[in-house]
Amino acid sequence: MAVVLEAKERTDRKHSTTRRIRLQGNIPGILYGKNVENKMIFVNGSDFQKTIREAGRHSLITLKLNDEEYSVLLRDVQRDSLRGDILHVDFQAVDMSTEVDIDVDIRFIGEAAGVKDGGVLQQNLHQLSIRVLPANIPPSIDIDISHLQIGDTITVGDVKTDGKYEINHEPSEVIATILPPQQEEEIHSGEQQESGRPEAEEGRETTPDA
């Protein structure tokens, strides 16, 4: 069941209005989608953060607006480049009977055998783009890597989808590889020390020649 987030409609696009909305702890946004008229909205900042923690960044959300409910996906989050504050959010209303394309986080299960032997896990992809019905969007794509040995690679073609979604990547695309252990390079100066008496013998006790 999708989590519920309440929204309110904005009446204008004035900068002063948007600024006041943010100062009150809210986040301006927009609701759009097929067969849905674009609506300027805002949501409570704390409620939004809680919703994302509970549902995940890419999960289905029920957005309540003007006594109506919309099944939506969070499509974009704009942040302040310096402070990281959320400035704006985009919600896309979806048809539950129509597949959507969405990025879903990859989550590795277990510790690779090769890592236990000193290898290094190199992850090439952190998300997968999938085509899926909104109700079947997984919170994450879980991949068991516990069997991977040093030198082993896991590709998109190795991912089991159980027929619930289609992956929008080439099967040969690499997700992760177990690299051999990193070895420290020995540093040599290339200089050799010559044998013999030191050039400077100042401070040394010497015995006069007889």
SERO-4910 file (N, C-alpha, C, O; in steps of 0.05 Angstrom, whole numbers):
BEGIN
 pado doro    nc1    nc2    nc3   cac1   cac2   cac3    cc1    cc2    cc3    oc1    oc2    oc3
  Met    A     17    -24      0      0      0      0     17     25      0     36     27     16
  Ala    A     11     44    -18     27     68    -20     23     86      4      1     88     15
  Val    A     44    100     12     42    119     34     28    144     24     27    149      0
  Val    A     16    158     42     -1    182     35     14    207     43     25    210     65
  Leu    A     14    226     24     26    253     29      6    274     21     -5    273     -1
  Glu    A      0    292     39    -19    314     34     -5    337     20     17    344     27
  Ala    A    -20    349      1     -9    373    -13    -31    394    -14    -55    388    -12
  Lys    A    -22    419    -18    -41    441    -21    -34    456    -47    -10    456    -55
  Glu    A    -54    468    -59    -50    481    -85    -40    509    -81    -48    523    -63
  Arg    A    -21    517    -98    -11    545    -98    -28    561   -117    -38    551   -137
  Thr    A    -30    587   -111    -48    604   -127    -32    621   -147    -44    631   -166
  Asp    A     -6    625   -143      9    641   -162     38    632   -162     47    616   -146
  Arg    A     53    643   -181     81    636   -185    100    658   -175    124    657   -180
  Lys    A     90    678   -160    106    700   -151    129    691   -134    126    673   -117
  His    A    152    703   -138    176    696   -122    171    700    -92    179    684    -75
  Ser    A    156    722    -85    151    727    -57    133    706    -45    137    699    -21
  Thr    A    115    695    -60     97    674    -50    113    648    -46    110    635    -25
  Thr    A    130    641    -65    146    618    -63    165    619    -39    169    600    -25
  Arg    A    177    643    -35    195    647    -13    180    644     14    191    632     32
  Arg    A    156    655     16    140    653     40    133    624     46    134    615     69
  Ile    A    127    608     25    121    580     28    145    565     41    142    549     59
  Arg    A    169    571     31    193    558     41    199    566     70    206    550     86
  Leu    A    195    592     76    200    602    103    181    589    123    188    587    147
  Gln    A    158    580    114    139    567    132    144    537    135    128    522    146
  Gly    A    167    528    124    174    499    126    162    481    105    161    457    109
  Asn    A    152    493     83    140    477     62    158    477     37    177    492     35
  Ile    A    151    459     19    167    455     -6    149    460    -30    129    445    -33
  Pro    A    154    479    -47    138    483    -71    142    460    -90    163    447    -90
  Gly    A    122    455   -107    125    433   -126    105    435   -148     90    455   -150
  Ile    A    104    415   -165     85    413   -187     75    385   -190     90    366   -185
  Leu    A     50    382   -197     38    356   -203     30    357   -232     17    375   -242
  Tyr    A     39    336   -247     33    334   -275     29    305   -282     35    287   -266
  Gly    A     20    300   -306     16    273   -315     -4    271   -337    -19    290   -343
  Lys    A     -6    247   -350    -25    243   -371    -53    245   -360    -60    234   -339
  Asn    A    -70    260   -374    -98    265   -365   -100    279   -339   -121    279   -326
  Val    A    -79    293   -331    -80    309   -306    -70    337   -313    -48    341   -324
  Glu    A    -86    357   -307    -78    384   -312    -56    392   -293    -57    386   -269
  Asn    A    -35    405   -303    -13    414   -286    -23    431   -263    -38    450   -267
  Lys    A    -14    424   -239    -22    438   -215      2    447   -199     20    431   -194
  Met    A      3    473   -192     24    482   -174     16    476   -146     -6    483   -137
  Ile    A     34    463   -131     27    454   -104     50    460    -84     71    470    -92
  Phe    A     45    454    -59     67    453    -40     60    432    -19     37    426    -14
  Val    A     81    420     -7     78    399     13     94    408     38    113    423     36
  Asn    A     86    398     61    101    403     85    128    389     84    130    366     77
  Gly    A    149    404     91    176    394     88    181    369    106    193    350     97
  Ser    A    172    370    131    176    348    149    161    323    140    171    301    141
  Asp    A    136    327    131    120    305    121    133    292     96    133    268     93
  Phe    A    144    309     79    157    299     55    181    282     62    184    260     51
  Gln    A    198    292     80    221    276     88    214    250    100    226    229     95
  Lys    A    193    250    117    183    225    129    173    206    108    178    182    110
  Thr    A    158    216     89    147    199     68    170    185     52    168    162     46
  Ile    A    191    200     45    213    189     30    228    168     46    237    148     36
  Arg    A    231    174     73    244    154     90    228    128     91    240    106     90
  Glu    A    202    130     92    185    106     95    182     91     68    184     67     67
  Ala    A    177    106     47    170     94     21    194     90      4    195     71    -13
  Gly    A    215    107      7    238    105    -12    235    126    -33    213    136    -39
  Arg    A    257    132    -45    259    154    -65    243    148    -90    233    166   -104
  His    A    239    122    -97    227    115   -123    201     99   -120    192     87   -139
  Ser    A    189    100    -96    165     84    -92    140    100    -99    140    125   -102
  Leu    A    118     86   -101     92     98   -107     82    113    -82     83    103    -60
  Ile    A     71    137    -87     60    154    -66     32    162    -73     25    167    -96
  Thr    A     14    162    -53    -13    172    -56    -13    202    -48     -9    208    -24
  Leu    A    -17    219    -67    -17    248    -61    -46    258    -59    -61    255    -78
  Lys    A    -52    269    -35    -79    279    -30    -80    309    -36    -64    324    -24
  Leu    A    -97    318    -54    -99    346    -61   -128    353    -68   -140    341    -85
  Asn    A   -138    373    -53   -166    382    -58   -186    360    -58   -203    358    -76
  Asp    A   -184    343    -37   -203    320    -34   -201    299    -56   -219    282    -58
  Glu    A   -180    300    -71   -175    279    -91   -149    265    -85   -131    277    -72
  Glu    A   -146    241    -94   -121    226    -90   -109    218   -117   -123    210   -136
  Tyr    A    -83    222   -119    -68    216   -143    -45    196   -136    -31    199   -116
  Ser    A    -43    175   -153    -20    157   -150      3    170   -165      2    174   -189
  Val    A     25    177   -150     46    193   -162     74    180   -157     77    164   -139
  Leu    A     93    188   -174    121    182   -170    136    208   -167    130    228   -180
  Leu    A    156    208   -149    173    231   -146    193    231   -169    211    214   -170
  Arg    A    191    250   -187    208    250   -211    232    268   -208    253    263   -221
  Asp    A    231    289   -192    254    307   -190    254    321   -164    233    329   -153
  Val    A    278    325   -153    282    341   -128    304    361   -134    327    354   -139
  Gln    A    297    387   -132    317    408   -136    327    418   -109    311    424    -91
  Arg    A    354    419   -106    366    427    -80    383    452    -84    394    457   -105
  Asp    A    385    467    -62    404    489    -61    432    478    -64    440    460    -49
  Ser    A    448    490    -82    475    479    -88    494    482    -64    513    467    -63
  Leu    A    489    501    -47    507    506    -24    497    492      1    512    478     14
  Arg    A    472    497      9    462    487     34    450    459     32    447    445     52
  Gly    A    441    452      8    429    426      4    399    426     10    387    404      9
  Asp    A    387    449     17    359    450     23    343    443     -2    351    450    -24
  Ile    A    320    430      2    302    423    -20    287    448    -29    274    461    -12
  Leu    A    289    455    -54    276    479    -65    250    474    -80    232    490    -79
  His    A    249    450    -92    225    444   -109    224    414   -114    244    401   -116
  Val    A    199    404   -117    195    376   -123    175    372   -145    156    388   -148
  Asp    A    180    352   -162    161    346   -184    149    319   -179    162    299   -174
  Phe    A    122    318   -180    107    293   -178     93    286   -204     81    304   -216
  Gln    A     96    262   -213     82    253   -238     60    234   -230     64    213   -218
  Ala    A     35    241   -238     13    224   -234     14    201   -254     19    206   -278
  Val    A     10    177   -246     12    153   -263    -14    138   -265    -31    139   -247
  Asp    A    -17    124   -288    -39    106   -292    -30     79   -282    -10     68   -292
  Met    A    -45     67   -263    -37     42   -251    -36     19   -270    -24     -2   -265
  Ser    A    -49     22   -293    -50      0   -313    -29      4   -335    -28    -12   -354
  Thr    A    -13     25   -333      7     31   -353     35     30   -342     41     41   -320
  Glu    A     53     16   -355     81     13   -346     95     40   -347     90     57   -364
  Val    A    114     43   -328    131     67   -327    160     59   -327    167     37   -319
  Asp    A    177     78   -335    206     74   -333    216     89   -309    209    112   -305
  Ile    A    231     75   -292    240     87   -267    267     75   -259    272     52   -264
  Asp    A    284     91   -246    309     82   -235    305     71   -207    293     84   -190
  Val    A    316     48   -202    314     35   -175    342     28   -165    359     19   -180
  Asp    A    346     33   -139    372     28   -127    379     -1   -127    362    -18   -123
  Ile    A    405     -7   -131    415    -35   -128    424    -39    -99    437    -21    -88
  Arg    A    417    -62    -88    426    -68    -60    439    -96    -61    427   -115    -68
  Phe    A    464    -97    -53    479   -122    -52    472   -137    -26    470   -126     -5
  Ile    A    469   -163    -29    463   -181     -7    487   -198     -2    498   -211    -20
  Gly    A    496   -199     23    519   -216     31    545   -203     25    546   -181     12
  Glu    A    567   -216     33    594   -207     28    607   -226      9    607   -250     13
  Ala    A    618   -215    -12    630   -232    -33    653   -249    -21    670   -239     -5
  Ala    A    655   -274    -29    676   -292    -20    703   -280    -28    723   -283    -13
  Gly    A    704   -268    -51    730   -256    -60    739   -233    -44    763   -228    -41
  Val    A    720   -218    -33    727   -196    -15    738   -206     11    757   -195     22
  Lys    A    727   -228     21    737   -241     45    766   -250     41    782   -252     60
  Asp    A    773   -257     16    800   -266     10    819   -243      3    842   -247     -5
  Gly    A    809   -218      7    826   -195      3    821   -180    -23    833   -159    -28
  Gly    A    801   -189    -39    794   -175    -63    779   -149    -58    771   -143    -35
  Val    A    775   -133    -78    762   -107    -76    737   -107    -93    738   -114   -117
  Leu    A    714    -99    -81    689    -98    -96    688    -71   -111    689    -50    -99
  Gln    A    686    -73   -138    683    -49   -154    655    -49   -166    647    -67   -181
  Gln    A    639    -29   -158    611    -27   -167    609     -7   -189    614     17   -186
  Asn    A    600    -16   -213    598      1   -236    571     15   -238    569     37   -247
  Leu    A    550      1   -229    523     12   -230    511     12   -202    514     -7   -187
  His    A    499     34   -195    486     37   -169    455     36   -171    441     33   -151
  Gln    A    445     40   -195    417     39   -201    412     25   -227    430     23   -244
  Leu    A    388     14   -230    380      2   -255    354     15   -264    336     20   -248
  Ser    A    353     22   -290    328     32   -302    311      8   -309    319    -10   -323
  Ile    A    286      9   -300    268    -14   -305    241     -3   -316    234     20   -312
  Arg    A    227    -20   -330    200    -15   -340    181    -33   -324    184    -57   -324
  Val    A    161    -21   -311    146    -36   -291    119    -23   -287    116      1   -290
  Leu    A     99    -39   -279     73    -28   -271     78    -13   -244     92    -23   -227
  Pro    A     65     10   -240     70     25   -215     66      9   -189     81     12   -170
  Ala    A     47     -9   -189     42    -25   -165     65    -45   -159     67    -55   -137
  Asn    A     81    -51   -179    102    -71   -176    130    -60   -173    150    -74   -175
  Ile    A    132    -34   -169    158    -21   -167    172    -32   -141    161    -28   -120
  Pro    A    195    -45   -144    208    -55   -120    223    -32   -105    232    -14   -117
  Pro    A    224    -34    -78    239    -14    -63    269    -13    -70    282      7    -68
  Ser    A    279    -36    -78    307    -39    -87    309    -64   -103    292    -81   -102
  Ile    A    331    -66   -119    337    -90   -134    359   -105   -119    382    -96   -119
  Asp    A    352   -127   -106    371   -141    -89    386   -162   -105    375   -178   -120
  Ile    A    413   -161   -102    430   -180   -117    449   -194    -97    464   -180    -82
  Asp    A    448   -220    -97    465   -236    -79    493   -238    -91    497   -248   -113
  Ile    A    513   -227    -77    541   -228    -87    559   -246    -71    583   -247    -75
  Ser    A    547   -261    -52    563   -277    -33    580   -298    -47    601   -306    -37
  His    A    572   -307    -71    586   -328    -85    608   -318   -103    624   -334   -114
  Leu    A    611   -292   -106    631   -281   -124    659   -285   -114    666   -277    -91
  Gln    A    676   -296   -131    704   -299   -124    721   -277   -138    711   -262   -154
  Ile    A    747   -275   -131    764   -256   -143    765   -260   -173    769   -282   -183
  Gly    A    760   -239   -188    759   -240   -217    731   -244   -228    727   -241   -252
  Asp    A    712   -251   -211    684   -255   -220    671   -228   -226    677   -208   -214
  Thr    A    652   -229   -244    636   -205   -252    607   -212   -252    599   -235   -260
  Ile    A    590   -194   -244    561   -198   -246    550   -177   -265    556   -153   -263
  Thr    A    534   -185   -284    523   -168   -305    493   -165   -302    480   -178   -286
  Val    A    482   -147   -318    453   -142   -318    438   -168   -325    417   -174   -314
  Gly    A    450   -184   -343    437   -209   -350    435   -229   -328    419   -248   -330
  Asp    A    450   -225   -306    449   -244   -283    427   -237   -264    421   -253   -246
  Val    A    414   -214   -267    394   -205   -248    368   -220   -253    358   -222   -276
  Lys    A    356   -231   -231    331   -245   -233    308   -226   -229    306   -214   -207
  Thr    A    290   -223   -248    268   -203   -246    242   -216   -238    223   -202   -231
  Asp    A    240   -243   -238    216   -257   -232    192   -249   -249    169   -253   -242
  Gly    A    199   -237   -272    178   -229   -291    162   -205   -284    142   -199   -297
  Lys    A    169   -192   -262    153   -169   -253    161   -143   -266    146   -123   -265
  Tyr    A    185   -142   -277    194   -118   -290    214   -124   -312    226   -146   -312
  Glu    A    219   -105   -330    238   -108   -351    261    -88   -347    256    -65   -340
  Ile    A    286    -97   -350    309    -80   -345    317    -66   -371    320    -79   -392
  Asn    A    320    -40   -370    326    -24   -394    357    -21   -398    366      1   -403
  His    A    371    -43   -395    400    -42   -399    407    -66   -417    392    -86   -418
  Glu    A    430    -65   -429    441    -88   -444    449   -110   -424    460   -103   -403
  Pro    A    442   -135   -430    449   -157   -412    479   -159   -405    486   -168   -384
  Ser    A    496   -149   -423    525   -151   -419    536   -129   -402    560   -130   -395
  Glu    A    520   -110   -395    530    -87   -379    538    -96   -351    523   -110   -338
  Val    A    562    -89   -343    573    -98   -317    562    -82   -294    562    -58   -294
  Ile    A    553    -97   -274    544    -84   -249    566    -82   -228    570    -61   -216
  Ala    A    581   -104   -225    602   -104   -205    623   -125   -212    617   -145   -226
  Thr    A    648   -121   -203    670   -139   -207    686   -141   -181    689   -122   -166
  Ile    A    696   -165   -176    714   -169   -153    743   -167   -164    752   -186   -177
  Leu    A    757   -146   -157    784   -142   -167    804   -156   -149    798   -161   -125
  Pro    A    827   -163   -160    848   -175   -143    857   -156   -121    853   -132   -124
  Pro    A    870   -167   -100    879   -149    -78    899   -128    -89    915   -134   -107
  Gln    A    897   -104    -79    915    -83    -86    942    -87    -73    943    -92    -48
  Gln    A    963    -85    -87    990    -90    -76   1006    -64    -76   1006    -49    -96
  Glu    A   1019    -59    -54   1035    -35    -52   1060    -38    -69   1073    -59    -70
  Glu    A   1066    -16    -83   1090    -16   -100   1115     -9    -84   1114      9    -67
  Glu    A   1136    -25    -88   1160    -19    -74   1175      4    -88   1178      4   -113
  Ile    A   1183     23    -72   1196     47    -83   1226     44    -80   1237     40    -58
  His    A   1241     46   -103   1270     44   -103   1281     71   -113   1271     82   -132
  Ser    A   1301     81   -100   1313    106   -109   1330    103   -134   1335    122   -148
  Gly    A   1339     78   -139   1356     73   -162   1385     80   -157   1402     76   -174
  Glu    A   1391     90   -133   1419     97   -126   1432     74   -110   1419     61    -94
  Gln    A   1457     70   -115   1472     50   -101   1493     64    -83   1506     83    -92
  Gln    A   1497     54    -59   1517     65    -41   1544     51    -47   1546     27    -47
  Glu    A   1564     68    -51   1590     57    -56   1604     50    -29   1600     64     -9
  Ser    A   1620     29    -30   1635     21     -6   1660     37     -4   1670     48    -24
  Gly    A   1672     38     20   1697     53     24   1696     71     47   1676     73     61
  Arg    A   1718     85     51   1719    104     74   1703    129     67   1703    137     44
  Pro    A   1691    141     88   1676    166     83   1695    188     75   1718    189     83
  Glu    A   1683    207     57   1700    229     48   1707    247     71   1730    257     72
  Ala    A   1689    253     89   1694    271    111   1698    255    137   1681    240    145
  Glu    A   1721    259    149   1726    244    174   1729    263    198   1741    256    218
  Glu    A   1718    287    195   1720    306    216   1707    295    241   1686    284    240
  Gly    A   1721    298    264   1709    289    289   1717    261    296   1712    251    317
  Arg    A   1730    247    276   1738    220    281   1766    219    294   1783    236    288
  Glu    A   1770    201    312   1797    197    324   1814    181    305   1806    159    296
  Thr    A   1838    191    299   1856    176    281   1882    171    295   1890    185    313
  Thr    A   1895    151    286   1921    143    297   1943    152    278   1943    142    255
  Pro    A   1961    169    286   1982    179    268   1998    155    257   2003    135    271
  Asp    A   2007    158    233   2024    137    221   2051    137    235   2062    158    241
  Ala    A   2061    115    240   2087    112    253   2109    119    235   2132    118    242
***
